[in-house]
Amino acid sequence: MRILFDQGTPRGLAHYLGEHKVEFCRDLGWSELANGQLLQAAEDAGFDAGFDALITTDKNLPHQQNMSGKRLAVLILSNAQWPVLERNAHLVQSALTRITSGAIVVAQIPV
């Protein structure tokens, strides 16, 4: 799976997603893109298929974006504090195995 990390997603999480190809908005020059533009860029980006999933901390995204017809899936982290997220990286891995195209899923990370 090809995964894009949004700005607020801790980079260290990529280490726990080793079986996936992870890229970062900042590295692609997409730091300033608004959510709609970012989703479209991720769908269109590179290779033949673009990204499969976006991992973000933006809890407002489901209220701002219509994902119908999108191939990209969005995984929202409920808690992005690195020490907590690191201990619960398995919850992110699990959510990624269940996510489907066009879905917006919240990974419930305990406090």
N, C-alpha and C positions, 0 to 999 in steps of 0.2 A: 504494500500500500504506500502511496506517495502522500505525505502529510505536510501541510503548511502550518507553521507556528505563527500565530498573530503576535503583535507587540508585547502584550502582557504575559504571555505564556513563558514560564521559566525555561531557559535553554537547557538546563540540566535534565529535564524530563526526557529529552531526546535519547540520552544514554540508556534509559529503561525501555525504549521502543526500538531496540537494535534490529529487529527483523523488518522494520519499516524504513523507508527513505524519508528523512526529515529535512525540510528546508525552512528558512526563516525569512519573514517579511523584510526585515532590515537588510539582509544580504541580497535580496532581489531588488532593492530600491523601492519597495512598496509601503514603507512606513507611513507615508502621508495619505494613502488612499482611504477614502471613506468606505464603510462596510459594503455597500452595493458594488462599488468599483473593485474592491478587494475580492469579493466573491466571484465577480466576472473574470478578473485577471487570473484567479486560481483555476477557474474552469477552463480557460483558454490557454493556460501556460504550457509551453514546451511539449515535447514528445507528441504522441498522438492523442493522449487522453487527459492531459492536465493533472491536477491534483485530485485525490480521492477524498481527502478530509481536511478540514480546517480545525485546528484546536485553538480556542480563544478563551478569554476570561470575561468577555463582554456579555453580560447577562441581559442586556437590552436587545441584542441582535434578533431574537425570535419575534419581537414586537415591531421591528423595523424592516425585516426582510421577508419576502415571499420566496420560499424554496421550491415551489411547485415547478416541475420540469427541469430542475437542476440535477446534475450528476454528482456534484460535490455534496458531501455530508459535513455537518458542523457538530463538533463536540465542545460543549461549554464546560469549563472547570468551575465548580461551585466554590472552590477555595484554591487560591494560587499561591498561598504562603509556602515557600519552598520546603522548609522542614516537614510540614504536614503532607505536602504533595509527594515528597520523596518517600515517606513512609507508606503512602497509599498509591504508589505508581501502578500497582497491580489493578487498581480499580479503573484506571485510564486504559490499560491494556485490555481489560475485560470489555469495557464499553466499546472500544474500537473493533473488537471481534463481532459485536452485535449490530453495529451501526449500518444503516443502509443509505443508498443514494437519495439525496434530497431531504434527508432527515436532519432534525436539530435535536440533539440529545444532551441532557445535562448529566455530567459525571458527578455524582454526589460524593464529595470528598469531606470526610468528617473534620471537625474543628480540632 
